[in-house]
């Protein structure tokens, strides 16, 4: 009974301010949610990129090995 009377005695200005605050907090929550979704998607894309870069680095190491073997063979054949 006492709680109901307190609620009815709250001025309309106070209710409007609280309503505005709730709206702002809802908008902020939506922005944070969108940011989290964007971050998750960005992390997934970056993982794929890093995987591709690591594969390219691995292939470059293999190419370097092959080139060094071929260059050493060429040097030996030129000496003969």
C-alpha positions in Angstrom: 0.0 0.0 0.0 2.8 2.4 0.9 4.7 1.6 -2.3 1.7 2.4 -4.5 1.3 5.8 -2.9 5.0 6.7 -3.4 4.7 5.8 -7.1 1.7 8.0 -7.6 3.4 10.9 -5.8 6.5 10.9 -8.1 6.3 14.0 -10.3 5.9 13.6 -14.1 9.2 15.4 -14.6 11.0 12.7 -12.7 9.2 10.0 -14.7 10.2 11.7 -18.0 13.8 11.9 -16.9 13.9 8.3 -15.9 12.2 7.4 -19.2 14.8 9.3 -21.1 17.6 7.6 -19.2 16.1 4.2 -19.9 15.9 5.0 -23.7 19.6 6.2 -23.7 20.6 3.0 -21.9 18.7 0.9 -24.4 20.4 2.7 -27.3 23.8 2.2 -25.7 23.1 -1.5 -25.2 22.3 -1.8 -29.0 25.5 0.0 -29.9 27.5 -2.3 -27.6 25.8 -5.4 -29.0 26.6 -4.3 -32.6 30.2 -3.6 -31.6 30.6 -7.1 -30.1 29.1 -8.7 -33.2 31.5 -6.7 -35.4 34.4 -7.7 -33.2 33.6 -11.4 -33.4 33.2 -11.2 -37.2 36.5 -9.2 -37.5 38.3 -11.8 -35.3 37.1 -14.7 -37.6 38.2 -12.9 -40.7 41.6 -12.1 -39.2 42.1 -15.7 -38.2 41.5 -16.7 -41.9 44.0 -14.1 -43.0 46.6 -15.2 -40.6 46.2 -18.8 -41.7 46.7 -17.8 -45.3 49.7 -15.7 -44.5 51.3 -18.6 -42.5 50.6 -20.9 -45.5 52.3 -18.4 -47.8 55.3 -18.1 -45.5 55.6 -21.9 -45.5 55.5 -22.0 -49.2 58.2 -19.2 -49.4 60.5 -21.2 -47.2 60.0 -24.2 -49.4 60.8 -22.1 -52.5 63.9 -20.7 -50.8 65.1 -24.2 -50.1 64.6 -25.3 -53.7 66.3 -22.2 -55.0 69.3 -22.7 -52.7 69.6 -26.3 -53.8 69.4 -25.3 -57.4 71.9 -22.5 -57.0 74.4 -24.8 -55.2 74.0 -27.3 -58.1 74.6 -24.6 -60.6 77.7 -23.4 -58.9 79.1 -27.0 -58.8 78.4 -27.5 -62.5 80.0 -24.2 -63.4 83.2 -25.2 -61.5 83.6 -28.4 -63.5 
